[in-house]
Amino acid sequence: MTSNARGDGTGGKVISLSRIRKARARDAKRAEADANAAKHGQPKAERSRTEAENAKVRRDLEAHRRDDPPENDGLPEDDGPDIA
């Protein structure tokens, strides 16, 4: 059993003030970083991944595009309204 200066047997815990100060500073930085992350949107890795996915979808869609103009389907051409 440990005793304290009062001698009542309720031993106190020895703490390092520098550890507590550093822990508080780390927690404050982490809170600030979380606030900035929410404020500025997605992380860079996630943003890059999303941009890469979108680029792939555009490339795939462009690869399926037909180069020849659509055919007339046998219908007569309409030059617009006839105004005489």
C-alpha positions in Angstrom: 0.0 0.0 0.0 1.3 3.4 -0.8 0.8 6.4 1.3 0.9 10.1 0.6 2.2 13.0 2.5 -0.9 13.1 4.6 -0.3 9.6 5.7 -3.9 8.5 5.2 -3.1 5.6 2.8 -4.7 7.2 -0.3 -1.6 7.1 -2.5 -1.6 9.7 -5.3 -0.6 8.9 -8.9 2.6 10.4 -10.1 2.0 12.2 -13.4 4.3 13.8 -15.9 3.1 17.3 -16.7 5.0 17.4 -20.0 3.2 14.2 -21.1 -0.1 15.8 -20.3 0.9 19.1 -22.1 2.0 17.2 -25.2 -1.2 15.0 -25.2 -3.4 18.2 -25.0 -1.4 19.7 -27.9 -1.8 16.5 -30.0 -5.6 16.5 -29.3 -5.9 20.1 -30.2 -4.0 19.6 -33.5 -6.1 16.5 -34.3 -9.4 18.5 -33.6 -8.1 21.3 -35.9 -7.2 18.8 -38.6 -10.6 17.2 -38.4 -12.3 20.6 -38.7 -10.1 21.5 -41.7 -10.9 18.1 -43.4 -14.6 18.7 -43.0 -14.2 22.3 -44.2 -12.2 21.5 -47.3 -13.9 18.3 -48.5 -12.5 15.0 -49.5 -9.0 13.8 -48.8 -6.6 14.0 -51.8 -6.5 10.2 -52.3 -10.3 10.0 -52.4 -10.5 13.0 -54.8 -7.9 11.4 -57.1 -9.7 8.1 -57.1 -13.0 9.7 -58.0 -11.4 11.7 -60.8 -9.7 8.6 -62.2 -13.1 6.7 -62.1 -14.8 9.6 -63.9 -12.1 9.7 -66.6 -12.4 6.0 -67.2 -16.2 6.2 -67.6 -15.7 9.0 -70.1 -13.1 7.0 -72.0 -15.3 3.9 -72.1 -18.3 6.0 -73.3 -16.1 7.7 -76.0 -14.9 4.2 -77.1 -18.5 3.2 -77.9 -19.2 6.3 -80.0 -20.0 5.7 -83.6 -18.0 7.7 -86.1 -20.4 7.5 -89.0 -23.5 9.8 -89.1 -26.8 8.1 -88.5 -28.6 6.8 -91.6 -31.8 8.3 -92.9 -34.0 5.2 -92.2 -35.7 5.6 -95.7 -37.6 8.7 -94.7 -37.8 11.7 -97.0 -35.7 14.6 -96.0 -37.5 17.6 -94.5 -36.0 20.9 -95.4 -38.3 22.8 -93.1 -41.7 24.5 -93.5 -42.7 25.5 -97.0 -43.4 29.2 -97.1 -44.5 30.5 -100.5 
